[in-house]
């Protein structure tokens, strides 16, 4: 089966466009534990899950593009960044966590855009692992599971978020070290 060459990038763009809808759904009723909260969480989970789908389609059908390599991590950052900010706005996540994550994400995105004229920097394995950890932690934080299973779920959420934050920092360090080594080898 042949798929249109633009399909993976179109999926990525839809993921970006889901972010404002997600933000509205989550904040419209002040983050209450009602239907909008559940639907916002479901939208986030479906949108972030498309990250694997677009990449799989591009690799499987040999239609990986430089645009896709550039847009895909940006789409992840837009969606996860929106979730981090919204959770902090709602008072459910400390702002220092959101600021730490956003500084790492924005710094790497700016670097990718600056070097894009020279070469495209694809996501490394640690960055992909970080994205999965953030997706899981944010999904757990967004779903009002405490209304179903009880308050103990907050411990699970805290552990998941801690893992996501640690991987965010570690992958940021890995990215910087790799970029510096790559730059040094290109100069040599």
C-alpha positions in Angstrom: 0.0 0.0 0.0 1.3 3.4 -1.0 0.6 6.4 1.2 0.8 10.1 0.3 4.3 11.5 0.9 2.8 14.3 2.9 0.8 12.1 5.3 3.4 11.9 8.2 4.0 15.6 8.1 0.2 16.3 8.0 -0.2 14.1 11.1 2.5 16.1 12.8 0.8 19.4 11.9 -2.5 18.1 13.2 -0.7 17.4 16.5 0.4 21.0 16.7 -3.2 22.2 15.9 -4.6 20.0 18.7 -2.6 22.0 21.3 -4.9 25.1 21.5 -8.0 22.9 21.5 -6.5 20.9 24.4 -5.6 24.1 26.3 -9.1 25.4 25.9 -10.7 22.1 27.0 -8.5 21.9 30.1 -8.8 25.5 31.2 -12.4 26.2 30.2 -13.9 25.1 33.5 -10.8 25.8 35.6 -9.5 22.3 35.4 -12.4 20.8 37.3 -12.7 17.0 37.4 -15.6 16.9 35.0 -16.2 15.9 31.4 -14.0 18.7 29.8 -11.0 17.5 31.9 -11.5 13.9 30.8 -11.9 15.0 27.1 -8.8 17.2 27.4 -6.8 14.3 28.7 -8.1 12.0 26.0 -7.2 14.6 23.3 -3.7 15.0 24.7 -3.2 11.2 24.8 -4.5 10.7 21.3 -2.4 13.6 19.9 0.8 12.6 21.7 0.3 9.0 20.5 0.4 10.2 16.9 4.1 10.9 17.5 4.8 7.3 17.0 2.4 6.9 14.1 3.9 9.6 11.9 7.4 8.5 12.5 6.5 4.8 11.8 4.8 5.7 8.5 7.7 7.9 7.4 10.3 5.2 8.1 8.1 2.3 6.9 7.4 3.9 3.6 10.9 5.5 3.2 9.5 9.0 3.1 11.4 10.6 6.0 11.9 14.2 5.3 14.0 17.0 6.7 10.8 19.0 7.3 9.5 16.0 9.3 12.7 15.7 11.3 12.3 19.4 12.2 8.6 19.6 12.8 8.1 16.3 14.8 10.1 17.4 17.9 8.5 20.9 17.7 5.0 19.3 17.7 5.9 17.3 20.7 7.2 20.3 22.5 4.1 22.4 21.7 1.8 19.8 23.0 3.8 18.8 26.1 4.7 22.4 26.8 1.1 23.4 26.7 0.3 20.6 29.2 3.1 21.6 31.6 2.0 25.3 31.5 -1.7 24.4 32.0 -1.0 22.1 35.0 1.1 24.9 36.5 -1.6 27.5 35.9 -4.1 25.1 37.6 -1.7 24.9 40.6 -1.3 21.1 40.1 2.4 21.2 39.1 5.2 23.4 40.6 6.2 26.2 38.2 9.9 25.4 38.6 9.3 22.1 36.9 7.5 23.7 34.0 10.2 26.4 33.7 13.0 23.8 33.8 11.3 21.7 31.1 10.5 24.7 28.9 14.0 26.2 29.1 15.4 22.8 28.0 12.9 22.4 25.2 13.1 26.0 23.9 16.9 25.9 24.0 17.2 22.8 22.0 14.5 23.9 19.5 16.2 27.2 18.9 19.5 25.4 18.4 17.8 23.0 15.9 16.4 26.0 14.0 19.7 27.9 13.9 21.6 24.9 12.5 18.8 23.8 10.2 20.4 25.6 7.2 23.5 23.6 7.7 22.0 20.2 8.8 18.9 18.9 10.4 19.3 17.5 13.9 17.0 14.5 14.4 15.8 13.4 17.8 18.3 11.1 19.6 17.2 8.0 21.5 17.4 9.7 24.9 15.2 12.6 23.6 12.7 10.0 22.4 12.7 8.3 25.8 12.2 11.7 27.4 9.2 12.4 25.3 7.6 9.0 26.2 8.3 9.7 29.9 6.8 13.2 29.6 3.8 11.8 27.7 3.1 9.2 30.4 3.6 11.6 33.3 1.5 14.3 31.7 -1.3 11.8 30.8 -1.4 10.6 34.4 -1.4 14.2 35.7 -4.2 15.2 33.3 -6.5 12.2 33.8 -8.5 12.9 37.0 -7.9 9.3 38.1 -8.1 10.3 41.8 -11.9 10.5 41.3 -11.9 6.8 40.3 -9.1 5.1 42.2 -8.5 7.4 45.1 -5.8 9.8 46.3 -3.0 7.3 46.2 -2.7 7.9 42.5 -0.9 11.2 43.3 2.1 9.2 44.5 2.2 7.4 41.1 1.9 10.7 39.3 4.7 12.2 41.4 7.0 9.3 40.6 6.2 9.4 36.9 6.8 13.2 36.8 10.1 12.8 38.6 11.3 10.3 36.1 10.2 12.6 33.2 12.0 15.6 34.7 15.2 13.6 35.3 15.1 12.3 31.7 14.4 15.9 30.5 17.6 17.1 32.2 19.7 14.1 31.2 18.6 14.2 27.6 19.3 18.0 27.5 22.8 17.4 28.7 23.2 14.6 26.2 22.0 16.8 23.4 24.5 19.6 24.3 27.4 17.2 24.7 26.6 15.6 21.3 26.2 18.9 19.6 29.5 20.2 20.9 31.3 17.0 19.9 29.7 17.1 16.5 30.7 20.7 16.0 34.3 19.9 17.1 34.6 17.0 14.7 33.2 19.1 11.8 35.9 21.7 12.5 38.7 19.2 12.7 
